[in-house]
Amino acid sequence: MPRVLGVDIPGKKRVEYSLRYIHGIGPALARQLVEKAHVDPMKKADDLTDEEITSISNLLQANYIVEGDLRREVSQNIRRLITIGCYRGVRHRKGLPVRGQRTSTNARTRKGPRKTVGAVRGKENRSAAKTEGAE
């Protein structure tokens, strides 16, 4: 497994696909990097030479924000939205969808598992009524 910018990329996959394991690199950017670094896109990541790995990492460091820096920048942006109290910041604070999605149904990923209200109490009352009727 070769390491690029401190990330182990899968060696058995093609370079183009294994670069996507670095946070901040998608399909289009991976293709661009392979072209700029003059690396054969059909080559497996294990078959890369040290020069090719260094050329890819140099390109990434010079021109793009990836991995830890990108994560830090995104979290700072979210923190800024929360502190200024704008609508998006409030949605982040409450843990609700931020980009205008509906919340009446769906949105379970952001809201977490369902919290039923009142259903448990009703169940207890029904079971108590059944036991009283049996006596």
C-alpha positions as CSV (number, residue, x, y, z in Angstrom):
1,M,0.0,0.0,0.0
2,P,1.6,3.2,-1.1
3,R,1.3,6.3,1.1
4,V,0.4,9.7,-0.4
5,L,0.2,12.6,2.0
6,G,0.0,10.3,5.0
7,V,-2.9,8.2,3.6
8,D,-2.5,4.5,2.7
9,I,-4.1,4.1,-0.7
10,P,-5.2,0.6,-1.8
11,G,-2.5,-0.9,-3.9
12,K,-4.5,-3.5,-5.9
13,K,-6.7,-0.8,-7.5
14,R,-5.8,1.5,-10.4
15,V,-4.2,4.8,-9.5
16,E,-7.2,6.8,-10.7
17,Y,-9.5,5.0,-8.2
18,S,-7.1,4.6,-5.3
19,L,-6.4,8.4,-5.2
20,R,-10.1,8.9,-4.3
21,Y,-9.4,7.4,-0.8
22,I,-7.7,10.8,0.0
23,H,-10.3,13.2,1.5
24,G,-11.0,15.9,-0.9
25,I,-10.2,14.0,-4.1
26,G,-13.0,12.9,-6.3
27,P,-13.2,11.3,-9.8
28,A,-12.5,14.4,-11.8
29,L,-9.6,15.6,-9.7
30,A,-8.0,12.1,-9.6
31,R,-8.1,12.0,-13.4
32,Q,-6.5,15.5,-13.6
33,L,-3.7,14.5,-11.2
34,V,-2.9,11.3,-13.1
35,E,-2.6,13.4,-16.3
36,K,-0.6,16.2,-14.8
37,A,1.8,13.8,-13.1
38,H,2.2,11.8,-16.4
39,V,1.2,8.5,-14.8
40,D,-0.4,5.7,-16.8
41,P,-4.0,5.6,-15.5
42,M,-4.2,1.8,-16.1
43,K,-1.3,1.3,-13.7
44,K,-2.0,-0.3,-10.3
45,A,-1.1,1.8,-7.2
46,D,1.4,-0.9,-6.0
47,D,3.3,-0.5,-9.3
48,L,3.9,3.2,-8.9
49,T,7.6,4.2,-8.7
50,D,8.8,6.5,-5.9
51,E,9.2,9.4,-8.5
52,E,5.6,9.1,-9.5
53,I,4.3,9.0,-5.9
54,T,6.4,12.1,-5.1
55,S,5.2,13.9,-8.2
56,I,1.5,13.2,-7.3
57,S,2.1,14.3,-3.7
58,N,3.9,17.5,-4.8
59,L,1.1,18.4,-7.1
60,L,-1.4,17.9,-4.3
61,Q,0.5,20.0,-1.8
62,A,1.1,22.8,-4.2
63,N,-2.3,23.2,-5.8
64,Y,-5.0,21.6,-3.6
65,I,-6.4,21.6,-0.1
66,V,-6.9,18.0,1.0
67,E,-7.1,15.7,4.1
68,G,-6.6,17.5,7.5
69,D,-6.5,21.0,6.1
70,L,-9.7,20.5,4.2
71,R,-11.4,18.9,7.2
72,R,-10.3,21.8,9.4
73,E,-11.5,24.4,7.0
74,V,-14.9,22.8,6.6
75,S,-15.3,22.5,10.4
76,Q,-14.2,26.2,10.9
77,N,-16.8,27.2,8.3
78,I,-19.6,25.4,10.1
79,R,-18.4,26.8,13.5
80,R,-18.5,30.3,11.9
81,L,-22.1,29.8,10.7
82,I,-23.1,28.6,14.2
83,T,-21.5,31.6,16.0
84,I,-23.0,34.3,13.7
85,G,-26.4,32.6,14.3
86,C,-27.5,32.5,10.6
87,Y,-30.2,30.1,9.5
88,R,-27.7,27.4,8.3
89,G,-25.9,27.7,11.6
90,V,-29.1,27.2,13.6
91,R,-29.9,24.1,11.5
92,H,-26.4,22.8,12.2
93,R,-26.8,23.4,15.9
94,K,-30.1,21.7,16.1
95,G,-28.9,18.7,14.0
96,L,-31.5,19.2,11.3
97,P,-31.0,19.2,7.5
98,V,-29.3,22.3,6.3
99,R,-30.0,22.5,2.6
100,G,-33.7,22.8,2.5
101,Q,-34.8,19.2,2.6
102,R,-38.1,18.2,4.1
103,T,-38.3,17.1,7.7
104,S,-41.9,16.0,8.0
105,T,-40.9,12.6,6.6
106,N,-37.4,11.3,6.0
107,A,-34.4,13.3,7.4
108,R,-33.7,10.3,9.7
109,T,-29.9,10.5,9.1
110,R,-29.7,14.0,10.6
111,K,-32.4,13.6,13.2
112,G,-31.3,10.2,14.5
113,P,-33.6,7.3,15.4
114,R,-37.3,8.0,16.1
115,K,-38.2,9.2,19.5
116,T,-41.8,8.0,20.1
117,V,-43.8,10.3,22.4
118,G,-46.7,8.9,24.5
119,A,-46.8,5.4,22.8
120,V,-45.0,3.7,25.7
121,R,-47.4,5.1,28.3
122,G,-50.4,3.9,26.3
123,K,-49.0,0.4,26.1
124,E,-48.6,0.3,29.9
125,N,-52.2,1.4,30.4
126,R,-53.5,-1.2,28.0
127,S,-51.6,-4.0,29.7
128,A,-52.8,-2.8,33.2
129,A,-56.4,-2.8,31.9
130,K,-56.1,-6.4,30.6
131,T,-54.8,-7.7,33.9
132,E,-57.6,-5.9,35.9
133,G,-60.2,-7.5,33.6
134,A,-58.8,-10.9,34.1
135,E,-59.3,-10.8,37.9
